[in-house]
Amino acid sequence: MEFSLLNDEPVTGPAADRLGAGQAARQLAKLLHDSRSATPLTLAVDAGWGMGKSSLMRLVEAELRQKDVETVWYNAWTSTGADALEGLIKTVLMQLDERVLRRAVARLAGRKPWLTTLRATLTVAGATVGLAGLVDRFWEELSVDAKARNDLRTELRGLATAWAEGAGDRPRRMLVVFVDDLDRCAEETVLAVCEAVKVYLDVPGLAFVIGCDRAALGSSGLLRDLGPAGTAFMEKIFQTSYRLPVAGGEHLEAYVRSCAERSGLRELLDDDLVRLIAARSARNPRRIKRLINGFGLECALNPVWARFRPEAVVRTLLLQHLYGDFYRLLVSSDGTYGHAAREFLEYRTARRVLSRWVEVDAESWRTTVDSVTGHGLVAPETGAPDSWEAVLTRLEEELPTAFPELARDHGFVHLVEEWMRLPQADELLRRLQEGAAPVAVRADEDPPAGQPEGRDEYRGVSVLWVDDYPEQNATSVRHLRAHGADVLVAQSGPTADRILSTHPVDLVISDVTRGTERDAGFADLAAWRSRGLFGGPVVFFVGRVTPAREQRSRELGARITSGSSDLFEHIDAACAEIRQRPS
């Protein structure tokens, strides 16, 4: 099977529009065209990252060109700081008539002493000076000092007016300037672009279409340090905004199919999986592209998948990318229940049976009994259906907290059922569990090149980490030590007892299940508390969090999580408590 990568370029014409943005593009283009007498004006195309702003703007540009409206594109992300102001102004000047600009430069040169004026006039009149040279000369004349800058807006107004009205008996000309990626820029660049638009280029004949996430440019986003005057200035930039609606329904599914077709993955995705990708990618076109590119790269390059068919790889990666918490549960093996996918499907059957939503047959009853007894509970009685609801409630207390919600997710159920039907499902699971042991990795673990390794945020904190598979936590232990913590490791309860009896410990991090002991971590902590051996903060870091485990943790005054980011949040909170203790 041949795979190819999808680029991240916006669409350039109606033929490539799969998200149904064409109608909005036509209406926006008509609005701009009909507003030429109302220029200057600024329109924001407002949407979040990856939602199709650039594509819509390209479609609007294509529509305007058919209406004889001149356009130019300026990517703010390519400039930095004050250079953005100069770059945007020069971009606009490059679209004006050369003869108009030549006269303006000659007039500006005439203000200087006669010898300088003569040289400038000869240079401007020379045939070798092109439009770019004239633009540079114009900028040089009006950017030398504050006084010259004061004249810049007046000169630009005159140039734009002469250009807009210099079309003879034709309608007044209009230049639409598309500014993209403004919300990806640094604050200094954003302010420079806005200064260019509002202070210098707010002139007749010009309209700006600015692609940005306005929330990211607000006082609670990128520009949160602006004072009231700066915030008011930003509000004046846009006359109006078009909030790009989130793509949905048939358009988004068509987009997924188109991406899959172009990448070579189309035959691996049935309609249910197409709908799942559309829904679970936050309806974000860029995320969809990245997801499908990731599938292709994994299938083609990762030797882990060499023994498995492409459909097995794609379905596994869908679980990993779209249902990350379940995937971590699937590949972890904490001794509680060895196969999370089978556990989930058994629970779904038990849920339907014990809720009396379906007729009970021998197979579904057997699955229900296996689900209940597999979690250490008493099997339901066939002749006592009134007690089944209580059995289900008790079962769900022993299941991962997300299972009830996942059971209502048709796309997830379909994906897991297909994954379990794969001929290589068991071999695939073994391979994943062997090579993907869960570890807690902090986002800021690797310091920048040339910087000291870590900060001292945990200096003076003594940590005891209890886990019968300590290699799973090696990365996190290194991180804690690099940031100042003293970390001791124990693989069993008795070893932890000896450490607590002989070493001062501020924080305990522990697993729950060890070998065949399902609640070893809880039992150890209860014993330490009752004996007065340890009364400090405890975080249980586990492969699965269930309501029963959450309740037991609360009773013991501990925290519990299965996520690496949550783990370090709990550690930080515990360290804050430790430092607040009286000396």
Salt bridges, closest charged atoms under 4 A:
ASP8 OD2 - ARG286 NE 3.12
ASP34 OD2 - LYS30 NZ 2.77
ASP34 OD1 - HIS33 ND1 3.10
ASP46 OD1 - ARG243 NH1 2.86
GLU61 OE1 - ARG58 NH1 3.07
GLU61 OE2 - ARG65 NH2 3.11
GLU70 OE2 - ARG173 NH1 3.89
GLU86 OE2 - LYS90 NZ 2.81
ASP97 OD2 - ARG99 NH2 3.78
ASP97 OD2 - ARG173 NH2 2.82
GLU98 OE2 - ARG102 NH2 2.38
ASP136 OD1 - LYS90 NZ 2.94
GLU140 OE1 - ARG137 NE 3.73
GLU141 OE1 - LYS112 NZ 3.12
ASP151 OD2 - ARG111 NH1 3.67
GLU155 OE1 - ARG107 NH2 2.55
GLU155 OE2 - ARG111 NH2 3.06
ASP181 OD1 - ARG184 NH1 3.62
GLU235 OE1 - ARG214 NH2 3.97
ASP270 OD2 - HIS414 NE2 3.11
ASP271 OD1 - ARG257 NH2 3.32
ASP271 OD1 - ARG266 NH2 3.96
ASP272 OD1 - ARG275 NH2 2.74
ASP272 OD1 - HIS410 NE2 3.62
ASP272 OD2 - HIS414 ND1 3.65
GLU311 OE2 - ARG309 NE 2.57
ASP325 OD1 - ARG328 NH2 2.09
ASP334 OD2 - ARG549 NH1 3.68
GLU343 OE2 - HIS375 NE2 2.66
GLU343 OE2 - ARG544 NH2 2.48
ASP386 OD1 - ARG356 NH2 3.97
GLU397 OE1 - ARG394 NH1 3.10
GLU398 OE2 - ARG394 NH1 2.74
GLU417 OE2 - ARG348 NH1 3.84
GLU418 OE1 - ARG315 NE 2.67
GLU418 OE2 - HIS414 NE2 3.34
ASP426 OD1 - HIS339 NE2 3.89
ASP426 OD1 - ARG342 NH2 3.64
GLU427 OE2 - ARG307 NE 3.16
ASP444 OD1 - ARG442 NE 3.27
ASP444 OD2 - ARG455 NH2 3.08
ASP456 OD1 - ARG459 NH2 3.09
GLU457 OE1 - ARG442 NH1 3.92
GLU457 OE2 - ARG455 NH2 2.89
GLU457 OE2 - HIS483 ND1 2.76
ASP497 OD2 - ARG531 NH1 3.61
ASP511 OD1 - ARG514 NE 2.70
ASP524 OD2 - ARG514 NH1 2.57
GLU555 OE1 - ARG552 NH1 3.27
ASP572 OD2 - ARG442 NH2 3.01
GLU577 OE2 - ARG559 NH2 2.52
